Amino acid sequence: MTVIKEIKAREILDSRGNPTVETKIILDNGKETVASIPSGESLGRYEAVELRDGDPKRYDGLGVLKAVANVNQIMAPKIIGQEPTQQKQLDELLIALDGTENKSKLGANAILSVSQAICEAGALAKNQPLYQYVNQLFFGVEKPSKLFMPVPTFNLINGGKHGAGNLEFQEFHIIPASGKAYYQSLEMAEEIYHTVEKVLIRHGAVHSVGDEGGFAPNLFTNMDAFEVMVEAIRESGHEFRNDVFLGLDVAASHFYKNGRYSIRDRTQALEAHELIEYYRELCLAYPLLLLEDPLHEDDWQGWNKLSSQLDKTIIVGDDLLCTNPKRIEKAIKEKSCRAILVKPNQIGTISETLNVINLARQAGWKVIVSHRSGETNDDFIADFAVGVQADFTKFGAPARGERVAKYNRLLEIESELATKHE
């Protein structure tokens, strides 16, 4: 029996230069693992709460020394000596130690760092690849059936809170055809990514990058971003709507005010039904495979209407759902969307995240496992996506170290799976 010997958390920096929590677990057999937790910029109102110090003299109040202390002084004494393979029981212990509905006492960042590290340690204790161990946790079987690679979505243009005040819509994606091998999808995405830069330079547009590695150009309208991407797809030798498709994360709550939506594509602010009509026009011009957070996170009626009208586009809930089972159950009942964006730090433990994915699967939804805009070089989320057999991954642009770490790990997993299947 392998047990946890030591737990130690510390404060590190994420990809935006903000503090976050890193937790190391050492097992009694000498093996160790480290989990570092990402942070979002575009936060849903119903997410679990990150604990920040609020000390203006350190990191503009964004320090996480309190969260680190909660790991070292409150959680660690209860977890040391336990078997790391008891994920559900240990997660329930962490939840009980916090005692709040939104993890606000100990902090979702602190709790998830321990929960994730426990998951990684469980895989070490069983001497299994992490993705295989996650698959076992999710499906409850020792030997999984043939695992497949999720389809990657690549964020090539950044706007909203991830850009530079350039566009209202937050993320413009390309999505490779599902029939492609993962390594082929990554190769194609890189070719298109670099061609987007060339197209922007040729048009005299800014080609600096945003939080997630996508370009943040100074375009006149959101629609112009799609034109740039389609141009890049064709120039790079690929066929739009055959080799590659388009997706969009609107993050509409970001530009919603007083019941209306303000976008540069229209001279006047739009009501929900007018924005829905805009999306209908958009999908006629640039058929979207995925459309994420198209409306305000509490406009349940609007979500239902849009989902029923855009039946050929997969409507994805992120801010609407926040990886929260209560929100998901309501969305299933209201027929608000057809896919969920899964972010473990929105709910706070691995077990709760697995439960959320199970709810989505039972409803027949697609599952998209996602990073956050404030990332670390941790590649756990890549193994997690394969383990739960997600339909898609969302890890940002195929650039910047914290994004590439995930893509490179997927390459490694694909190679391992190919060897096992030979």
N, C-alpha and C positions, 0 to 999 in steps of 0.2 A: 504493500500500500504506500503510495507516494503522497506526501502532505506538503503543505505550504510552510516554509521555514521562515521566510522574511518578506516583508512588504515595505517599500520605501518610495515615497512620492517626492517630487521636486517641481519647481517652477521653471519652465522653459519658454521659448518663443515660437509662435506659429508663423505662417508664411506672410502675414501682414505686419509682423514685428510686434504682435501683442502677446502677453503672457498666456500660457495654458498649462495644463497639468500633465505630467508624465509620471507613471507609476511602474516600478519594477517589482516583479515577484521572483523570489528564489525558492526552488524546491529543495527538499531534503536530500535529493540525489545530486545536487549541484547544478542542475539545469536552471536557466533563468530566462525571463522574457520581459519586454518593456512595452507598455502601451502609452501612446501620447494622443491626446484628445483634440479634435478640431473645434472650430468655433464659427458660427454663421454671422454674416453681416445683415442679410435680409431675413430677419427673424419673424416667425409666425407668432401671433399673440398667444397661442395655446401650447407653445413648446415648454418642456421642462426648463427650469431656471438654472442658468450658470451662476455660480457664486463668484462674485468679484469683490475685492477688498474695499473699494470706494475711497481709498486714500489718495487724494489729489497730488500728494508729494511723490507718489510712485506710479509710473506708467499711466498718468492721467486717470488714476482710480481703477485701472483695469487689472491690477495685480491679483494673483490667485493664491497668496500665502495662506489665507484662511482655508481655502479648499484643500491645499496641500496638508495643512495641519489636521484637517478633518480625516484625511486618509491615514496619516501617521499616528494620530492620537486616539481616534474613535473607531475607525473601521479595522485597521490592522490588528489590534489586540483580539478582535472577535473572529478574524479570518485565519490568522496564523494557527497552524496545527490542523486545519481542515483539508479535506481532499479536494483538489481543484476540479475533479470530474463531477462534482455535485453542483453544477451551474445553477440550476433552478433554486435549490435550497439556499445557496449562498447569495444569490440575487435577492431572494425574499428576505434574507437577514439584513442586507444593505437597505432595502426599502423600509423595513421595520425600524432600523436605526435612525433613518431620516424622519419618518413619521408624518410627512406632508404629502399632499397629492401631487405637487409639482416639483418635488425634490429641492425645495428652496432652503431647507435647513442645512443640509450638508453640501448641496450643490450637485446638479446633474453632471457637471464636468468632473468632480471628484468621484462620484459614484460610478460613472461609466469607466473611468480610468481603471478602477479596481475590477469591475465586472468584465471588461475586455481583457485585462491581464489574466484574470482567472480562466477565461475561455482559452487563451493562448497557452496557459500553463496546463490546462486539461489535455490539450493536444500533445504537449511535450510528455506528460505523464503516460499517455497511451501510445507514445511513439508513432503518431499519425501526422500526416500533412494537415495543416490547419483547416483547409477547405473540406477535407474528408471528415474531420472531427465535427465541424459546424454542420455538415450534411447529416451526420449521425444524430446530433442534438435536435435538428429540425424534424427529420423524418422518423427518428427513433429506431433505425436499423443499423446494424454493425457494418454490413457491406452494402454500400449504395449501388444502385443500378448505374449504368453508364452516365457519367456526368457530362454536361455540355457547357460551352462557354457562352456567357451572356453577350448580347449585341451591344457594343459600346456606342454611346452618343458623345460627340465631341463638340465642345463649346468654342466656336471660332471667332465670334464677335460678342463683346461684352457691352452692356448698357446698364441702365438703372443704377442700383447701389454697387454693382461690380465694375462699372465703367467710370467715366469722368464727366458726368452730367451731359453726355453726348446724345443718348437715346433713352426713351422711357422703358422700352422692353429690355429685360435683363440679360437674356442669353439666347443667342442664335446658334442652333445646332445643325450638324450634319449627322446622318445616321446611315451607316453602311447597310446594304442588303443583307438579310439574315442568312443567306446561303453562303456567304463568304467565311473563310477561316478567320480567326481573330487576327493572326499576324498579317493577313492580307488587308483587313479592315484598318489596322493601325498604319500600315504602309500608305494606303490610300489617303487616310486622314492627314498624314504628314505632308503628302504631296499637295493636297488641297489647301491646307493651312498656310504653307509657304507661298502658294499661288495667290491666296487672299492678300497677303502682304504686297505682292507685286501689283495686283489690281489696284489696291489702295494708293500705292505710290504713283502709279500711272495716272490716276484720277486726281492727284494732288491732295489726297486726304491724309489726315494724321494716322500713323500706324504704330503708335505706342500700344502697350498691352494693359489689360485690366487685372482685377484680383485673381481671376482664374486662368490667366494666360492667353485669353482671346484678345483680339485687337479691339481698341476703343476709338474708332474713327469719328470724325466730325461730319456726319452725314446730315442731309436735310430732313429725311424722314426715316422712320423705322422700316418702311417698305424698301428703301434704298439698300439696306443691309442685306436683304434677300437677293436683290439684283447683283450685288457684289459677290455673294456666295455662289449663285448660279453661274455667273461669269467665270469664277475660279474653278468650279467643278468642270466646266466644259474645257477651259484652257489647260487643265491638268490631264486631259485625256479621258475623263470619266463621263458616264452618261447619267444625267439627272433623271430620277424616278426609275432607274433600272439598276445602276450600281450603287446609288446613294440617294437618300431622301432628306427632307428638312424637318427640323423640330424647333419649337420656340418655348422658352420659359418667359412668360410675360411679367410675373410678379406684380399683378395689377393693383394689389393693395398699396403699393409704393406710390402710385400716382392717382389714387382715389381720394377725393376731398369733397365734402358736402354733397355726397350722393352722385358725384359725376367723375368722369375719367378724362384727364387732360393729356392728349398726345399731339405731337407736332404734325402728325399726318392730317389732322383736322383743325380748322380755324377756331372752332368752339368746343367746349367741354362736352363730352358725350354721356348720355344716360345709358344704363345697362343694355337696353334693347338696341340702342344705336351702336354700341361697341360690339354686340353680338353680330349685328349686320356687317360691321367692319371685318370681323373674323370670317364671315361667310365669303366676303369679297376676297379676302386674303387667301383663303383656302382654294378659291377658284383660280387665282393667279399663281400661287405657289403651294400646291397641295401639301399640307402638313401631315406627317405621320404622328407626331406628338405635339400636344398643346397643353402647357402646364400653367396652372394658376392664372387663367384668363380673366377672372373676375375677383372682386373683393372676397376676402375669406369668410365673410358672414352673409353673403348674398346667395342663400340657398335656392331661392326661386330662380335667380338668374342662371346658376349652375345647372339646374334641372333643364331649363329651357335650352341652354346652349348644347348640353349633352344630347338632347333629343334631336336637335337640328343638324349638328355636325356628326353624323353617324359614321362617317368614313375616317374620322380623325380620333385618335386615342386621347381622351381628355384626362389629364393627370392632376391629382391633388397633392399639393405640398403644404403651403400655408393653410389651405382649407383643412387639412388632416393632421399635420404636425406629428405623424407617426403615433397618434393618440387613439386608443381603441374606442373611446366614446364618440369621437368625431367620425371615425371610420364606420361605426355602426349606424350613425345618423346618415352619413353619405350613401351607404348601401340602401337604406330605407328610402331616401329622397332621390335615388338614382342620379347623383350629382356628377359622377365621373366613372371612368372605366380603368383607372390605373392609380397606383400609389407610389409616391416618391418616399423611399425609406431612408431615414437618417437616425442612426442609433442615439445620437446625443439629443434628439428631440424628445425622447422618452426616458433614457437614462440607464437602462440595463440591457444586456444581451437577451435575457429571457423574455422580457417584455417586447423587444423588437421582433423576436421569433414569433411571439403570439400575434402581433400585429400583421406580420406577413401571412400567417395562417388564416386570419380573418379575411384578408384580401383575396387569398387563393380560393377560399370557400365561396366568395362572391363572384368568382370568375374573372377577377381583375388581373391586369398585368402588373408586374412588380419591377420597379426601377430602384436599384440600390445606389445611393448617392454619397458623395463627399460633402464637404462644406467649403465655403469660400476662404476661410482662414484655416489652412490645412497644415499638416506636419508631414515629415517623410515616412510616417507609419504607413504600411501597406496592408494592414489588417482588413480593410474594407474590400480589397480585391478578393481575398480568400473567402470572406463572408458572402460576397455576391455569388461566387461559384458554389459555395456550400449550400445556400438556400435555393439555388437554381433560379436566380433572378432572370427575367426576360431581357432586361437592359441594365447597363451600368451608366453612371453619370459622374465622370471624374475630371471634368474641365477640358481645357485645351491640351493637345498633345505636345505641351511645352511647359517649362518651369519644373524644377526638381521635385517639388511636392506632388505634382500631378503625374509626372513621368514615373515616379516610384511605383504608383499603382499600375500604370500601363505595362511597365517592365515586369512586375510581379505576375500580371495576367499572362504575359508571354511565357514566363517560367512554368506557370500552372498548365497552360496549353501544351507545352512540351512534355510535361510529366504525364498528362492524361493520354497524349498520343502514344507514349511509350507503354503505358498500362494496357492500352486497347489493341496493341499490336499482337 
